[in-house]
């Protein structure tokens, strides 16, 4: 799709349910970051308790993973299939704290944040959607919250953009041989450049731009996912 055609879709998007819901949730992101200000105050991570992390039976919804999965859903959805990953993180809270320190450390690259030893907590490995969601909330100015690698690749194809060449210079390896984190950092960097190249897109919050792309390409994404379900 040409840039001009994509830009012409903005007015339609701004009347959509996705736009309204994302706009409402953007203010909740600030509330979350005030509640769990680990990027600015990493020392507070040591005080994180199991109940602060995951406590679904208490009646209190103000725990970390409820924010990540539910309250901030419109800033990037994560579908884990069950609560097992959250339960595993609760059981392995000291390990999770160490990983959370990596995820919120400004000195560590996005690729290295994602490629840290998250697989040590069952449910956080693989394509690392939950990891990407956590990082995206702490770095909203740096990350477009698309978590599924296949979705990134599909969207680049629909936008007519190459995503394989840059990674060779950046990481000294071809795209196929790159890690999950390296692919994500490469794809995110390229799409941010595309977004910033157009004033109409640049003024959008990154989460809003993500929702915009999913609305514009809803049918194509749905078809791809339906094919995956049949495989």
C-alpha positions in Angstrom: 0.0 0.0 0.0 1.3 3.5 -0.9 1.9 6.0 1.8 -0.8 8.4 0.4 -3.4 5.6 0.5 -2.4 4.7 4.1 -2.6 8.3 5.2 -6.1 8.5 3.7 -7.2 5.9 6.1 -6.5 8.0 9.2 -9.9 9.8 9.3 -11.7 6.4 9.1 -9.5 5.1 11.9 -10.2 8.0 14.2 -13.9 7.1 14.2 -13.2 3.4 15.1 -13.7 1.6 18.3 -10.0 0.7 18.4 -9.1 4.4 18.3 -11.5 5.3 21.1 -10.4 2.4 23.4 -6.7 3.0 22.8 -7.1 6.7 23.6 -8.8 6.0 26.9 -6.1 3.5 27.9 -3.2 5.8 27.1 -3.8 7.7 30.4 -3.7 4.3 32.3 -0.2 3.7 31.0 0.9 6.8 33.0 -0.9 5.4 36.0 0.9 2.1 35.7 4.3 3.7 35.4 3.6 5.8 38.5 2.5 2.6 40.3 5.5 0.5 39.1 8.2 3.2 38.3 11.0 0.6 37.7 12.7 2.3 34.8 13.4 5.5 36.9 13.7 3.7 40.2 15.1 0.2 39.6 15.8 -0.3 43.3 12.1 -0.6 43.8 12.1 -3.9 41.9 13.7 -5.6 45.0 10.6 -4.8 47.0 8.2 -6.4 44.5 6.2 -9.2 46.3 4.4 -12.2 44.9 1.1 -10.5 45.6 2.2 -7.3 43.8 3.1 -9.5 40.8 0.1 -11.8 40.5 -2.7 -12.1 42.9 -6.0 -12.9 41.0 -8.0 -14.3 43.9 -7.6 -11.3 46.2 -10.3 -9.1 44.6 -7.6 -6.4 44.1 -6.8 -5.8 40.5 -3.8 -3.5 41.1 -1.2 -6.2 40.5 1.5 -6.1 37.9 0.3 -8.8 35.5 -3.3 -7.6 35.6 -2.1 -4.3 34.3 0.0 -5.9 31.6 -2.6 -8.4 30.3 -5.9 -6.7 30.9 -5.9 -3.0 31.9 -3.4 -2.1 29.2 -4.7 -4.5 26.6 -5.3 -1.8 24.0 -1.6 -0.9 24.1 -0.8 -4.3 22.7 -2.6 -7.6 23.5 -0.9 -10.7 24.7 -2.7 -14.0 24.4 -1.0 -16.6 26.5 -3.7 -19.2 26.5 -3.6 -19.6 30.3 -2.4 -17.9 33.5 0.5 -20.4 33.8 3.2 -17.9 32.8 2.1 -15.5 35.4 1.9 -18.2 38.0 5.4 -19.4 37.0 6.7 -15.9 37.4 5.2 -15.6 40.9 6.8 -18.9 41.9 10.1 -17.8 40.5 9.9 -14.2 41.6 13.6 -13.6 42.3 14.4 -14.8 38.8 11.7 -12.5 37.4 13.0 -9.6 39.3 16.5 -10.0 37.8 14.9 -10.2 34.3 12.7 -7.1 35.0 15.9 -5.2 36.0 17.3 -6.0 32.5 14.0 -5.1 30.8 14.0 -1.6 32.4 17.7 -0.8 32.2 18.3 2.0 29.7 21.9 0.9 29.1 20.7 -2.5 27.6 19.6 -2.7 24.0 16.1 -3.8 23.1 17.5 -6.9 21.5 19.4 -7.9 24.6 16.4 -7.1 26.8 14.3 -9.6 24.8 17.0 -12.2 24.4 17.8 -12.3 28.2 17.2 -15.7 29.9 13.4 -15.4 30.0 13.1 -19.0 28.9 14.1 -19.9 32.5 10.5 -19.0 33.4 8.2 -21.3 31.6 5.8 -19.4 29.3 8.1 -16.4 28.8 10.2 -18.0 26.0 9.4 -18.6 22.4 8.4 -15.4 20.6 8.3 -13.7 24.0 5.1 -11.7 23.5 4.7 -11.0 27.3 8.4 -9.9 27.4 7.8 -7.5 24.5 4.7 -6.2 26.1 6.4 -5.4 29.4 9.3 -3.6 27.6 6.9 -1.7 25.3 5.0 -0.2 28.3 8.3 1.0 29.9 9.6 2.4 26.6 6.5 3.7 24.8 8.5 6.4 23.0 10.9 3.7 21.5 8.7 0.8 20.7 5.7 0.1 18.4 3.9 -2.6 20.3 3.5 -5.3 17.8 4.6 -8.6 19.5 4.1 -11.4 17.0 7.0 -11.7 14.6 4.8 -13.1 11.9 2.5 -10.0 12.1 5.6 -7.7 11.7 6.6 -9.6 8.6 3.1 -9.5 7.2 2.7 -5.7 7.8 6.1 -5.0 6.1 4.9 -7.0 3.1 1.6 -5.1 2.9 3.5 -1.8 3.2 5.9 -2.9 0.5 9.0 -2.5 2.7 12.1 -4.7 3.0 13.0 -5.8 6.5 15.9 -8.1 5.8 18.8 -5.9 4.6 19.3 -3.6 7.6 19.8 -6.5 9.9 22.9 -7.7 8.0 24.8 -4.5 8.7 23.3 -4.1 12.2 23.9 -7.6 13.6 26.3 -9.1 11.1 23.9 -12.0 10.3 21.1 -12.6 7.9 17.5 -12.2 9.0 16.8 -15.9 9.2 19.7 -16.5 11.5 18.8 -13.5 13.8 17.5 -14.0 17.4 13.9 -13.1 18.4 15.3 -9.9 20.1 17.4 -9.0 17.1 14.5 -9.4 14.7 12.3 -7.3 16.9 14.8 -4.5 17.3 15.4 -4.4 13.5 11.7 -4.5 12.6 10.8 -1.9 15.2 13.6 0.5 14.2 12.5 0.3 10.5 8.9 0.9 11.2 9.7 3.8 13.5 11.7 5.4 10.7 8.7 4.9 8.4 6.3 6.4 11.0 8.6 9.4 11.6 8.8 10.1 7.8 5.2 11.2 7.7 3.9 14.0 9.9 0.5 12.5 10.0 1.9 9.3 11.6 4.7 10.9 13.6 2.2 12.7 15.9 0.5 9.5 16.8 1.5 7.6 20.0 3.3 4.4 19.0 0.5 2.3 20.5 -2.1 4.3 18.5 -0.1 3.7 15.3 0.0 0.0 16.1 -3.8 0.0 16.4 -4.1 2.0 13.2 -2.1 -0.6 11.2 -4.2 -3.5 12.6 -7.4 -1.7 11.7 -6.3 -0.9 8.2 -5.0 -4.4 7.5 -7.6 -6.3 9.6 -8.7 -8.6 6.9 -5.2 -9.5 5.8 -4.1 -10.3 9.4 -7.2 -12.3 10.0 -6.7 -14.4 6.8 -3.1 -15.1 7.8 -4.1 -16.2 11.3 -6.8 -18.4 10.0 -4.3 -20.1 7.7 -2.0 -20.7 10.7 -4.9 -22.3 12.6 -5.4 -24.7 9.8 -1.7 -25.8 9.7 
